[in-house]
Amino acid sequence: MNRDIICISCPLGCHLHIAGDVEDLEITGNKCKRGVIYAREEISAPRRVVTATVAVTGAKGLSRIPVKTTEALPKAQIASLLNHLYTLRLASPIKMGEVIISDFQDTGVGVVTTRSV
């Protein structure tokens, strides 16, 4: 396998080159240890922090509120999470940091609001 990716672990955005198979990866282009860790995770079990919006009722002039996952979610479950979030309706008042999902599909990943209304 040969693959080029951009590391998103820190602001440097290193261009990483990954060669070899999953058990024996050669990773080049990183400027710090986080690049190697990111590349290994990206190949074996990619994860992402998800941001989205959820419908809100009772908030004057606001129809949706921003939310995010509490940690990175496996990429394979992102579409399912988004489908679930887009069906939710929250009622104001809502405080920033309020937990709206505590453990999505037994992943240990929650979803919180990122704004108060």
N, C-alpha and C positions, 0 to 999 in steps of 0.2 A: 504494500500500500504506500502510495505517495500522496500527501495531502498538504495544502497550504491553508493556514487559517490566521486570523488576527486575534491575538490574545486580548481579552476584555477584563483581565484581573486587576489591572491598574491603568492609570492614564497614559502610559507609554504607548500602548497599542502595538506591541512587537509583532512583526510578521514571522510566524513560526512555520517551519517546514517539518513535517512528520513523515518518517520513512520506517519501513519494517512492518511487522505484524503486531497484533495487540499485546502479545506476551513479551516482545522484544522491540520496543519503539526507540527510534533515534530521533530526538527533538533538537532542532537547531534554530537559532534566531532570537532566542529569549535573552533578555537583559537581567532577569532575576529568576529566583527559584519558582515564583508563582506561575511563570510561563510554562514550566515543565509540568507542574501540578494541573494547570488548566488544560493543557494539551492531552494529558493522560485521561482526565475526566471527560473531555470532549469526545474522545474516541470511544471510551468504554461506556459511559453513562451520562450523556449531556443533560444539563439542567439550566433553567433560566428563572430569574425573578420576573414575575408577570405583573404588569400594570394594566388597568382597565377602568371602566366606569360602570356604575350601577344606577339604575333609575331610583329617584327619590321623590316622595310626595310630601306636600305640606311645606315646602321651602319656596318662599316667594322669589320668583325670577330664576330658579335653578331647577332643572329637570334631572340632572345626573350628578353623581358625586364620584370623585376618583378613589380607587382602591388599589392595593398591591398585596402580593404575597409576602409573608413574614420571612421567607427564605426561598431559595431556588427550588423549583419544581421540576421533576423529570419532563423533558420535552414531549414525550409521548402523551402526557396528560394535560398539556396546555389547552388543546382544543376543547376537551371535556370541561375544564375549568371555565373557559370563556363562555361556552354554551350555558353553563349553570349561572354564571354571574349575570349574563344578559337577560335571564328570566327573573331575577330577584327584583323586588320593589322594597325599598327602605322607607320608613316614615321618619320625618324630622321630629324632634331635634336629634342630631347625630354629632357625636364628639370625635375629633381626630384621634385615631388610634383605636377606635372601637372595633372589636373583633366581630366580623360578620360570618366567618367560617373558621372553626377552630382546628379542624383536622380534615382536609380535603382527601377523600377516598383513601383513608388510612395511610397517608404519606407523611403525616406529622407537620404538614405545611398548612398554615392558616392564611386568612385574608383579613386585612384591616383597612379601615377608611384612612384617607390621607388628608382630609379636610373636615372642618366642623361646619354644620349648618343648623 
